[in-house]
Amino acid sequence: MKKAYVFPGQGAQFSGMGKDLYENNSEAKALFEKANEILGFRISDIMFEGSDEELKQTKVTQPAIFLHSVILAKTSPDFNPDMVAGHSLGEFSALVANGTLAFEDGLKLVYQRALAMQEACEINPSGMAAILGLEDEKVEEICQGISNEIVVPANYNCPGQLVISGSNKGIEIACEKMKEAGAKRALPLPVGGAFHSPLMAPAGEKLKKAIESTQFNKPSCPVYQNVSTTGVSDVEEIKKNLIAQLTAPVKWTQSVQNMVEDGATHFIECGPGKVLQGLVKKIHKEAEVSSI
C-alpha cells in the first residue's frame, strides 16, 4: 500500500486555519513565528482571526495555505510519503514536505509568487470560470475557437470539471458557448485573475529569477507535478516544471491517474479543507482518502 500526500491550492482558506496547531504544538508555534518574521507581518493573526475578505487577498491566501499545509506535515508524527503532489500553489507545499525545499525558502518563493501574480492581475483584469458537465475535449475546442480574446483550459480537476482562465471578455464569451454546448454550469469564480494562463507571463519571469537563485535539494520521494503529471525526482526538471506551472494548466486528473498507476492506494490531504479528497474520489473511486 503506497501513501500519496496531496496539498491543496488557493480557495481552501478559512478564518481560524492553523489556530489549533499554534495553540497545541510548540514546534508548530515556532514555525508560525518564524513565518511572521520572514514575511515582516503577522500572517498568523490574519489566519486565526482575519475576515474572509482579508484572507482572500492573493498575497495572504497563498502563504497562509502553504503554512497550514507544511506545518501540518512537519508536525505529523507518522508523515512518511511514498509520493507527493500539490494542486497549483500546493506544489510548493509538497516540495517542502518531501525535502526539496527548506521551509524558509519555500515560504519566500510562495510569497514572491503571490506578489507577482497579484501584480499580473492588476496589469490585465481577468478571471476564471468552472465548467461542469462537459467533456475536456469540448472545452478545449471551444477555447481554441475564441480567437480575439485569451481563454484557455487552466485546471483539469476531475472528469466533468474543468476550470478555464482568461480575459474577462474571453471568459464571458466562453461561458455562453459552453452553456450552448450543453455544460451543466459555466460559473465565473471569485478569484483575482487568470491564473495558469498566458496572462500570468509577467509573474512567470519574476518567479523564474527567484527559483533560479534558490537552493533545491534531492527529494525524499517523487513529486507528481502539475505540468508533467508524472513522478519527478530530478532537481532541474522540478525547477523547470515549477516555472512553467504559472502559465500552464494544472493537470490534476492526469497526475492522480499516474499516482494510482504507480501504486498509490491511499491519498492523504494535508492542509485546509477537503477539496482534493473529493476530486481524488471522482478520478479514482477505489482510492482511500483521508486528511491529517
Number of C-alpha atoms within 10 A of each C-alpha: 8 15 20 25 28 28 29 28 23 18 17 17 22 20 17 15 24 24 17 12 17 20 10 10 11 12 14 23 19 13 18 23 15 15 22 15 12 15 13 9 11 15 21 22 14 19 26 17 15 17 13 14 8 15 23 19 15 24 20 18 26 26 27 28 29 29 27 24 28 26 25 20 24 16 14 12 8 9 14 15 18 17 24 27 31 26 24 25 24 24 24 26 34 31 28 25 31 24 15 24 22 16 22 13 18 26 24 17 18 23 22 20 25 22 20 22 27 19 17 22 22 12 13 15 15 23 26 30 26 19 25 22 16 20 15 18 9 14 25 15 12 18 25 14 13 16 9 8 16 20 31 28 27 24 25 20 23 22 16 17 21 25 24 32 30 30 21 21 16 22 27 18 16 27 24 12 18 21 16 10 13 14 20 14 16 24 16 18 14 11 17 18 27 30 29 25 24 17 26 25 19 17 22 22 14 16 24 16 11 16 19 13 9 15 12 20 16 13 19 17 19 23 31 29 27 29 23 19 21 19 19 19 17 14 14 12 12 22 16 14 17 23 21 19 24 29 20 22 22 27 24 26 22 21 25 26 16 16 23 19 10 13 14 20 18 17 26 21 25 27 28 23 16 16 14 27 20 12 18 23 16 17 20 15 11 12 16 15 20 14 15 14
